[in-house]
Structures are given as structure tokens and as C-alpha cells.
Amino acid sequence: MRYYMPPEWALHQATWLSWPHRQETWPGKFEPVPSVFVEIAAWLSSSEEVHINVLDEAMEREVSVLFAHSCHPELRRERIILHKIPTNDAWCRDHGPNFVFHLNEGKSEKVIMNWNFNAWGRKYPAFQDDNAVPATIAALQQVPIVTPGIVLEGGSIDVNGNGLLLTSEACLLNPNRNPSMSREQIEQELGRYLGIKKVLWLGEGIIGDDTDGHVDDMSRFVNENTIVTAVEERIDDDNYVALQENYERLKQFTDLEGKPLNIVALPMPSPVIYDDFRLPASYANFYIANTVVLVPTYRCAQDEKAIQILQRFFPERRVVGIDCTDLIWGLGAIHCITHEEPLG
């Protein structure tokens, strides 16, 4: 095992964000989005450093003013660090730095895995700046960089830190990512560069997800042996069949020793619709920081139930709901905008 990707609950040095600026991502509803980012960054700053990519000096000043004027009680301004690193959009989970450890003769060195990013199968024309972000951060931090040469987004995978990786056939086997690679070849690359010994394949993603079924909208590890998974209980809902099929798959999966995994159902929120479009709202898009777990909420009765379920698995962290009703109009929530940098 040359490389090892720690789980999200391992200790962080920092969380990385890319500041929102592309108004077309939230057409007609961009105005409230920066305030949601401020709230998320404030909570994260209570836990660890928060590194934020901004376009230029003008945006650096603009974002600095927002934090200077914020009265959020959890904000630690000294932990907010801005970097002039241009991006095409704000989805740092997918274009940001995937930090892993290179293991060699008992020594561990932090490196950045520089996956190719093609805007979720070239769905959007501009992605060159996003694709350059990992290399830019590697140069900034003087961290070694490894370039596997395949397309992979951070939101399409989730690891347990002990050889297991969750992903979906809808995304990783989609011909708009790596059309020349088979399932077996993709598994080999995940093993080679992330230290994975077993890949757990889910099926289809949720309605409204333009990423072709990212797993961070469906199922997530909360410890080495437990997966929480979004389950839709309403039979007439468009997400019912796909999420039930994934739930049944999960109940058949085993760990490296052949033991069944603990599968816990997470409710789905009431449908979030804006401008006649069903949005990919899911509680599975939470983010685990050192002292807090941030959970997207959507102004419905299921919000508190989802928070209570997740709190059971993180007794030493505070599980906090963040209203993402406006943020989800961009087709992503909290996990989509964050990327952890492990301590080490």
C-alpha cells in the first residue's frame, strides 16, 4: 500500500473552500449564497483552519470585509486564510486538493493526488481553472503532487480509512469520465492511489444531481463499519426506487473480513423545488470537521431527525444544521463545497 487516504473523521489540519462567484450557478438567487458560505466557514473556523480560494485582490478584499463584519459567535477570524487561486466555480470537493499519505518504509509523507477534473463529463464549458487548483495548492504548500491521469471527483467517493471505498456505477462507470477504463481497471487505480482494497458499488443517484450520481448525496461512512444512507419512504417519490435499490445493495456488502456492515437509514428531506426544478437535496451531504459536523437542512420536519441520527455517531462533535435551501439551487450543499486537509 503506497498511498493511504484517511477517512473524513480523522484529524484535520484545515478545510479548503472556493469562494462562490459564478452567478450562473445560482441563476436569479446568487445574492444569499455568500452569507451561507460565511456561516459554514465560521463554524469550521471554530474547529480548524479554513483556507479559501478567491479569484483576485478585489475578491480578497470583498471576502475579508464579509468576515470582518460578521457577528457569528463561532467565527475565529485568525483561522480564515485567503489565497488568490482562480476557480471556475465553488465546488471544492470536486476540484480541490485530495490530500493523501505516501507510505514508504515506515515513513509517512503528505501528498496531493492530482486527479483530472472535466466538469462532470464536460457538462460546463469552463473548467481549466478548477482543474489547475490541486497543482497550484501543491506549489503553494510545497507538497509533492501525484498525477494518476484519470478523471475523478471528490464527491464521487467516500472511504472508511480501512480499505473500503463507496462509489456509484452511475458516476465512475459513466463514459463521460474514463471511457477507456473497465470497472476492474478503475478499482485497480483506486487501490494504487488511495490504498483501497475493496470497492462498494452503488447504482443510480438522486434526482436533480448533475454529477451523475455522486455518492456524497446518497451514502456515507460515519465510522469504519457503519454507513448512513439516504432512504426515501414515500413510494410515489421519484427517488424511491433508486434509493431503495442502493439500500438493498448496502445490506449485502461486507468488510475486508467478510462481516456485514452496519447500515443506518437517513431520511430524505421533503422535495426542494425552485423554478419548477427538483433539486438534489439530501442530508447525506454533511461534512465532518474536527469538532463539528455540519448538516444541510431544508426547512422541513425531517431536519431534526437527520441531525439526531448523525449525532449518535459523533458524540464528541457538535452536529449543527445549516440552512441550505438557497445553496442547493446551485445543485450542491455542504460536502460539495468543502475539502479536508488531514493533519500530518
Secondary structure, DSSP 8 states (H G I E B T S, - for coil): --EE---TTS-EEEEEEE----GGGSTT--TTHHHHHHHHHHHHHTTSEEEEEESSHHHHHHHHHHHHH---TT--GGGEEEEE---SSS-HHHHS-EEEEEEETTEEEEEEE--B--HHHHTSS--HHHHHHHHHHHHHHT--EE---SB--GGG-EE-SSSEEEEEHHHHT-TTT-TT--HHHHHHHHHHHH--SEEEEE----TT-TTSS-GGGTEEEEETTEEEEEE---TTSTTHHHHHHHHHHHHH-B-TTS-B-EEEEEE--S--EETTEE----TT--EE-SSEEEEEE-SSTHHHHHHHHHHHH-TTSEEEEEE-TTGGGGT--HHHH-EEEE--
